Amino acid sequence: MKKLLFTLMVLSSLNGYGQIFEQNFESSTDKTDYVGSGTGQFDWVSSFNNAPSTIETENSSNFLRFDKIGSSSGVIIRNTAFSNTSSVAVLKFKLRITGSNVTTAQSDILGFYLGDVTTSFPTTTFDENDTSVPAASNVFGSVNLRVVKSDPSGKITYDSNKEVTGYQPNTNYIFVSATNSFYPAADWNELILIVNRTSSVLSYKGPNGTNYNLPAGKQAVYINTTQATAAGSLNANAELITFNKFKIRASSSFPNGTIDIDDISMYGDVSVLPVTFTSFTVQQSGNTAVLKWATASEQDNSRFEVLRSTGESDFKVIGTVKGLGTTAKESNYTFTDFNPEMGNNYYKIRQIDLDGEITEYPVTVRVFVKSNDYGLQVISNEGTGYITVNIDSEDSGIDDLSIADVNGRILYRKQIKLQSGQSSIQIPDNFRSGVYVLNLAVKKQTIKFVK
């Protein structure tokens, strides 16, 4: 198997995994091997001159790419019926987008449509060579994504006149229409769609570990572990009670970029709604960093690897934790980093299957490690003529450092510049033997030291 599925049993009365379709592009780098009417195959994968499609490999993992060099759409169609009868759907897929022509005006980028043909609404939209957007009456459920570029100040304008700030400047972001959660388009993002066309409320646990109730005739959308749409409306075609076909359509209005798709899977029930992790936290404990994470259940899990970086890239493995193989029970894990760097430490968890396949948890957790409980350290360097003060700070800035005797008389004062992380300040050692108090006015931190 390519990936470990951490799953939560919600509707235990449903038997099996209920998997309808799966394709992770790992069996071959020849695109034609994925075209046909067999299990896990597509009836048609377009490859127009302005949007050729290929199987690409990166970090030992294959994926499907549309290379948009002009105004042509990229389309994947599954027309061969699944023989599915479920009125519930769980769709998962991964998406990555790069493009040089994205503007600060939002544009449609990709739609993933689960659907079928009904007596009242026959259609050719799922036939080979059809590049049209499916009519609403033939759509069981869908995810429609848009792309927008932040301006030089990091502001994003969407839905005509709405604005959000605080994002990276001049960066492409994807989002679901009518929502305000944005994700870097150049990163791999996981999309999850949950559709409820039953006549009753559907209870499930989302990929963020939270329990939800999805009303009848509604759908929910997640990007990674964030709920982008809680209860979106579905069309009212009473005949469309299940789905047996699907279409992925990359918009022709997005030229000059690449659209990468991977790990497509569909289920007919939420009893196996894949949950990557239910939690992942990191906290400082003394001079160590303690990592804790939990899984809802595991399948063929060999081990976890813990990765650390002092930035947001260049992660290195610092330890491993043995997995539990296959279990339907919730499991909790702990790992202690006994040698974190002073300042910012970024941690990731990745999981390795028994067959060696790797899945990386998409969330990075940061912890700021101080040199002591106060974030202050005073070192008297005998014979050097200086006292060294080490100061931990999450942010750069200016502070006022002062040293006083035990009677409160100020003996030394200096304005200092702090950097993010640890700053070392040298102070002339003009002090007699005794007890002194060092104070940082802005950070409101104080420490006693002996000379």
C-alpha positions, 0 to 999 in steps of 0.5 A, a space after each residue: 500500500 502507498 499510504 497508511 490510512 488512520 481511520 475512525 469507526 463512526 458507523 460500525 453497522 456498516 461492513 468493510 471499508 466501503 471503498 469505491 475507487 482508488 488511484 495513487 499512480 504508483 504502479 507505472 509511469 506510463 499514463 496509458 496504464 491508467 486508462 481503461 474500464 478496470 478497477 482504479 482506471 479512468 475512461 479518459 485522461 485528456 492531453 491537449 496540445 496546450 495542456 498535455 498530461 503526463 505521469 511525473 515522479 518526485 521524491 519517489 512518488 508518482 502523480 498526474 500532471 497537466 502542464 498548462 501552456 495555453 488556454 485548454 482544459 485538462 479533464 479526467 473522466 470515469 464513465 464506467 459505472 461503479 455499481 455503487 448504491 450508497 447515498 453517502 460519499 467520501 472523496 479524497 484527493 491531493 492537489 498542487 498548483 503552480 502558475 505565473 499568470 495568477 492575478 489578484 483577481 480570483 479565478 476558477 481552477 479545478 472542479 471535481 464532480 461526483 455524478 450520474 445519469 438519471 432518467 429525467 437528466 440523461 447527459 453525455 458530460 461523462 463521455 470521453 472527449 467531453 470537456 464541459 462542466 456537468 449540469 447541476 442536475 447530474 452532480 451528486 456532490 462537488 468540490 470547486 476550487 479557485 486560485 488567487 494571488 496576494 498583493 505585495 502587502 500580503 492582502 487577498 481580495 476575493 468574492 468581488 470585494 472581500 479582503 483578508 490580510 497577513 498572507 505572504 506577499 505575491 503568493 498564489 493561494 487556493 480556496 473554496 468559493 465563498 470561504 475565507 480560508 486560503 492555502 499556498 497553492 504550490 504546496 500539496 493540499 489534501 481535499 476531502 468532500 463528504 456528501 450526505 444525500 440520505 434523508 437523515 443527519 449524518 454523524 462523523 468525525 472530521 479529519 481535524 478530530 472534531 465530531 460533526 453532524 451533516 444535515 440531509 441534502 448537504 455536503 462538507 469540504 475540508 482542505 487539509 484538516 480545516 473545514 472550509 464548508 460546513 454544510 453546503 447545499 446540493 441540487 434538488 434532483 430527487 432521482 440522484 440518490 447515488 453516484 457511479 461516475 466522476 469528472 475532474 476538470 481543470 479550467 481552460 482559463 488558467 494557462 501557463 502553469 501546472 496542475 498536479 493531482 494524486 491519491 484519489 480515493 472514494 468511499 461509500 460511507 463515513 465508517 472509514 473516513 480517513 483521519 491523518 492524525 487526531 492531534 499533534 502537539 509539542 511543548 517545552 519541558 525544562 531543556 527538552 521538547 515533548 512531542 505528543 500525537 494520537 491516531 484514531 486507528 492504524 493499518 500496516 503501520 511500521 513506525 513514525 519518524 520525528 523530524 526537526 528543523 530550526 527553520 521551516 525547511 531542511 528537516 532532519 530525522 531525529 528519532 523513530 517511534 514504533 507503530 502498532 501495525 494494524 489496530 482499530 483502537 485510538 493510540 497515543 504516542 510520545 517522543 522527547 527531544 532531549 537536545 532541541 536548539 535554543 530558539 525556534 524548533 519546527 517538528 514534523 511527523 511522518 509514518 512508514 508502512 510495513 512495505 516502506 511507503 511514507 506518509 507525512 503529516 501535513 501540519 508543522 508544529 513550532 515550539 520556542 525553547 528557552 535556555 531556562 525558565 526565564 529565557 535569561 542566562 548570565 555568565 560571568 567570564 572571569 579574566 575576560 573583563 566582560 559578563 555575557 547575557 544570553 536572552 531568548 526572544 521569539 521576536 526581534 526588537 528593542 529592550 532596556 537592560 539594567 543591572 541593580 544591586 540588592 538595594 535597588 540601586 541601578 549600576 548599569 543601563 543599556 538599550 539593546 537590540 534583540 534578534 529572534 532566537 537567542 541574543 548574546 550581550 556583553 557587558 563590561 565587568 565592573 562589578 564587585 563580588 555580590 548579588 545583582 538583579 538583571 532586568 529587561 523592561 520591555 520583556 518584563 523579565 528579571 533574574 538574580 545572579 552572583 558575581 
